[in-house]
Amino acid sequence: MNFYYSALFVFAILIYVISVDKNVSDAIVLSLRLLQIKLERFYWMIVFHPKNPITNLAMKYKYDKLAQELYKELTAHQSHATMESETKKQ
């Protein structure tokens, strides 16, 4: 129960200081924004780091799938082109 009273006391003082001085509220808002930006930066650094094995594996699968699709498309185009050239020769 003491924890709840102490948390209530801290927040009551914080609300009082915010209501008395606008600069305190601006500082709190800016501090929270800075925290949010730092967390987003940390997330982007982890996700897009070149030595991250999880993202490297995901990109490998993505590029392998794209290469297979392009290979199928290329072979289909080549077989279609050879059929057309054979029909023109006859």
Residue, then its C-alpha position, 0 to 999 in steps of 0.5 A: m500500500n505504501f507504494y501506491y501512496s508514494a506513486l500518488f504523491v510523486f504524480a501529485i507533485l508532478i501535476y502541481v509543478i506542470s500546472v504552475d510552470k509551462n516550461v516543465s510540461d514542455a520539458i516533459v513532452l520533449s523528453l518523452r519525444l526524445l525517448q520515442i525517437k531514440l527507441e525508433r532509432f534503436y529499432w531501425m539500427i537492429v532491423f537494418h544492420p547489415k550483419n543481422p542474420i535474421t534480416n539477412l536470411a529474410m532478404k536472401y529468401k526474398y531475393d531467391k524467390l524473385a530470382q526464381e520468378l525472373y528465371k521462369e519468366l525468362t525461360a518462358h519468354q525464350s521458349h516463346a521466342t524460339m517457337e516463333s522463330e521456328t514457325k517463321k522458318q517453315 
